[in-house]
Amino acid sequence: MDLSEPLGYLAALLVLATFCMRGMVSLRLVAITSNLAFIGYAVLAGIGPVLLLHALLLPVNATRLWQALVARGRARQSATDGS
């Protein structure tokens, strides 16, 4: 067994973990980790469609993470200002 197979299983487990997440920030962090694992898997296994999909999803997840962090910061600021 080469390195691609365990990496593929890890990536799949990370996707499964995202479905168990309640918080948006933690979900996006795990999704980004999953994207990176799938990119590594796709490169090692030579699977172009998987590489393309996760190369496209990575910036989407990074953008959504940034938006979630900004929203969380604004919510905290509003709570502080309202006290």
Sequence and secondary structure as in RCSB ss.txt:
>XXXX:A:sequence
MDLSEPLGYLAALLVLATFCMRGMVSLRLVAITSNLAFIGYAVLAGIGPVLLLHALLLPVNATRLWQALVARGRA
RQSATDGS
>XXXX:A:secstr
  THHHHHHHHHHHHHHHTT  SHHHHHHHHHHHHHHHHHHHHHHT HHHHHHHHHHHHHHHHHHHHHHHHHHHH
HHHHHHH 
